[in-house]
Amino acid sequence: MINWTDIVDGETGLSVRTKLNNFNNSSKSILNSNTDSITNLNNSLQVLNDKNDLQDVEILSNTSKANINEGNIGNLNTRVTDVENSLGGVDLVALENEVSTNTNNIATNSSEISSNNTDISNLQTEVSSNNTDISNLDGRVGNVESQSGTNASDISDLQTVTSNNSSNITVNTNDISTNTTDINSLNSSVAVNTSDISTNTTNIATNAADIVDLQNNKVNKGIFLADNRDFNNQLPSGLDVTLQIKFGNPVSLAELDINSNGEVVIKEDGFYSFDFTLNIGRTTASGIAYLGFRILKNSVDINFPFLVKINDNDIFTIKERYKFDLNAGDKITLEMYRDSKDGNGHDSGGLYLFQSSNGWQDIPSASVKIKKI
């Protein structure tokens, strides 16, 4: 392939391609000038035609055209000669082919440039999309950085809590150690207390016995209130007839009263002890006599009745002790009766006075000693 740019005219110093371009431009200028002349000529012909000078016009037209063409052809020939001389024997056919080839190459390049422009446009679109993605990514990075700051603060708080927990664990460990020591001490104390409880249990049992003894001693050593005696025989009027036992003359004290019918009336709350002595007997030897006795509080039995069986003419003494927690107004009485025993009980027997033969004091039929404990 010939590089026309590298071929230079020795006279003008211009390259062949430059001179061809100049020639082409000059030719275009001449053609444009011819076109203008033809246009002017047509305008003149139109004027002449309007005047009906058609022959003259035609002659003039032909002459003008011939002159114009001859002049132009001469000029063109001259220019072609100049170009040929300037080319110095250059092959114009080859030049035309090269120009055609260059034109095709230019068209191809233009197509490729158009395709490249499309690719560039697509690439710019992708770059724009990438820029958007980068902007979004920057936003997410900012959010991550902000979250990282928050996380850093949370981590700091967590580290503080962890540190505090570690301190608390240390304190709790010390407390557990102290508590373990305390527990061991308490276990020792519990063992001691267990031993003490065992000792106290023994002491309680001993104290209970002492209390019983003390109560008995209190009965024996309580405040003596009365010692009343009755020196009359006290005999029921018949079988199964109740008789309230009497204890001699009436007595009136701050704590109680003893009435003539044998009723004891409590006037002061307290714990009282009653010692009853009964001189029981009969004066006949036939049959068997059954004598029953009971003690009452406010006319209600407060202990089991007891029975005395007498076979023959006999006399004997019995003693009964009763202890009561009484309130002011309570009444204590003692009763007796002869039991018929389904027709087998003898209607005899009762409480009898016994008179001593050697000058001792007479033995009363019934007596009562009362103490307040």
Rosetta blueprint (number, residue, H / E / L):
1 M L
2 I L
3 N L
4 W H
5 T H
6 D H
7 I L
8 V E
9 D L
10 G L
11 E L
12 T L
13 G L
14 L L
15 S E
16 V H
17 R H
18 T H
19 K H
20 L H
21 N H
22 N H
23 F H
24 N H
25 N H
26 S H
27 S H
28 K H
29 S H
30 I H
31 L H
32 N H
33 S H
34 N H
35 T H
36 D H
37 S H
38 I H
39 T H
40 N H
41 L H
42 N H
43 N H
44 S H
45 L H
46 Q H
47 V H
48 L H
49 N H
50 D H
51 K L
52 N L
53 D L
54 L H
55 Q H
56 D H
57 V H
58 E H
59 I H
60 L H
61 S H
62 N H
63 T H
64 S H
65 K H
66 A H
67 N H
68 I H
69 N H
70 E H
71 G H
72 N H
73 I H
74 G H
75 N H
76 L H
77 N H
78 T H
79 R H
80 V H
81 T H
82 D H
83 V H
84 E H
85 N H
86 S H
87 L H
88 G L
89 G L
90 V L
91 D L
92 L H
93 V H
94 A H
95 L H
96 E H
97 N H
98 E H
99 V H
100 S H
101 T H
102 N H
103 T H
104 N H
105 N H
106 I H
107 A H
108 T H
109 N H
110 S H
111 S H
112 E H
113 I H
114 S H
115 S H
116 N H
117 N H
118 T H
119 D H
120 I H
121 S H
122 N H
123 L H
124 Q H
125 T H
126 E H
127 V H
128 S H
129 S H
130 N H
131 N H
132 T H
133 D H
134 I H
135 S H
136 N H
137 L H
138 D H
139 G H
140 R H
141 V H
142 G H
143 N H
144 V H
145 E H
146 S H
147 Q H
148 S H
149 G H
150 T H
151 N H
152 A H
153 S H
154 D H
155 I H
156 S H
157 D H
158 L H
159 Q H
160 T H
161 V H
162 T H
163 S H
164 N H
165 N H
166 S H
167 S H
168 N H
169 I H
170 T H
171 V H
172 N H
173 T H
174 N H
175 D H
176 I H
177 S H
178 T H
179 N H
180 T H
181 T H
182 D H
183 I H
184 N H
185 S H
186 L H
187 N H
188 S H
189 S H
190 V H
191 A H
192 V H
193 N H
194 T H
195 S H
196 D H
197 I H
198 S H
199 T H
200 N H
201 T H
202 T H
203 N H
204 I H
205 A H
206 T H
207 N H
208 A H
209 A H
210 D H
211 I H
212 V H
213 D H
214 L H
215 Q H
216 N H
217 N H
218 K H
219 V H
220 N H
221 K H
222 G L
223 I E
224 F E
225 L E
226 A E
227 D E
228 N E
229 R E
230 D E
231 F L
232 N L
233 N L
234 Q E
235 L L
236 P L
237 S L
238 G L
239 L E
240 D L
241 V L
242 T L
243 L E
244 Q E
245 I L
246 K L
247 F L
248 G L
249 N L
250 P L
251 V E
252 S E
253 L L
254 A L
255 E L
256 L E
257 D E
258 I E
259 N L
260 S L
261 N L
262 G L
263 E L
264 V E
265 V E
266 I E
267 K L
268 E L
269 D L
270 G E
271 F E
272 Y E
273 S E
274 F E
275 D E
276 F E
277 T E
278 L E
279 N E
280 I E
281 G E
282 R L
283 T L
284 T L
285 A L
286 S L
287 G L
288 I E
289 A E
290 Y E
291 L E
292 G E
293 F E
294 R E
295 I E
296 L E
297 K E
298 N L
299 S L
300 V E
301 D E
302 I L
303 N L
304 F L
305 P L
306 F E
307 L E
308 V E
309 K E
310 I E
311 N L
312 D L
313 N L
314 D L
315 I E
316 F E
317 T E
318 I E
319 K E
320 E E
321 R E
322 Y E
323 K E
324 F E
325 D E
326 L E
327 N L
328 A L
329 G L
330 D L
331 K E
332 I E
333 T E
334 L E
335 E E
336 M E
337 Y E
338 R E
339 D E
340 S L
341 K L
342 D L
343 G L
344 N L
345 G E
346 H L
347 D L
348 S L
349 G L
350 G E
351 L E
352 Y L
353 L L
354 F E
355 Q L
356 S L
357 S L
358 N L
359 G L
360 W L
361 Q L
362 D L
363 I E
364 P L
365 S L
366 A E
367 S E
368 V E
369 K E
370 I E
371 K E
372 K E
373 I L
